[in-house]
Amino acid sequence: MKLLRIFQYAYIIFAILFLYDAISNWSVDRNRAYMSLFFAALGVFMFFFRRRFAKKFQDRNND
């Protein structure tokens, strides 16, 4: 369970890195910046999805 929690926060770290990449490449290559923004949004989505999944998994184990 602890390993799942670590991976859960790894998605946020990757989202931050992709957001930084998008900002730094915005004026150089707009298509790459859009791709980085897509991956940043995907990372945030996966963070909340995994968090909800872990909560359901923990509630099911407690029953």
C-alpha positions in Angstrom: 0.0 0.0 0.0 2.9 2.3 0.7 4.3 1.8 -2.7 1.0 2.9 -4.3 1.1 6.1 -2.3 4.6 6.8 -3.6 3.5 6.3 -7.2 0.5 8.5 -6.5 2.7 11.5 -5.7 5.1 10.7 -8.6 2.3 11.7 -11.0 2.2 15.1 -9.4 6.0 15.4 -9.7 5.9 14.5 -13.4 3.1 16.9 -13.9 5.1 19.7 -12.5 8.1 18.8 -14.6 6.0 18.7 -17.8 4.4 22.1 -16.8 7.9 23.6 -16.5 8.9 22.1 -19.8 5.8 23.6 -21.4 6.5 27.1 -20.0 10.2 26.9 -21.1 9.4 25.8 -24.6 6.3 28.0 -25.2 8.1 30.6 -27.3 10.5 28.1 -29.0 8.3 25.3 -30.1 4.5 25.7 -29.5 3.6 22.1 -30.5 6.0 20.7 -28.0 4.6 23.0 -25.3 1.1 21.8 -26.1 2.2 18.2 -25.8 3.9 18.9 -22.4 0.7 20.6 -21.2 -1.3 17.5 -22.3 1.1 15.3 -20.2 0.9 17.6 -17.3 -2.9 17.5 -17.3 -2.8 13.7 -17.7 -0.4 13.5 -14.6 -2.9 15.6 -12.5 -5.8 13.4 -13.7 -3.8 10.2 -12.9 -3.0 11.6 -9.4 -6.6 12.1 -8.5 -7.7 8.8 -10.2 -5.1 6.8 -8.2 -6.0 8.6 -5.0 -9.6 7.7 -5.4 -8.7 4.1 -6.4 -6.5 3.8 -3.3 -9.3 5.1 -1.1 -11.7 2.5 -2.5 -9.2 -0.2 -2.1 -8.5 0.7 1.5 -12.2 1.0 2.4 -12.9 -2.5 0.8 -10.0 -4.0 2.9 -11.4 -2.4 6.1 -14.8 -4.0 5.6 
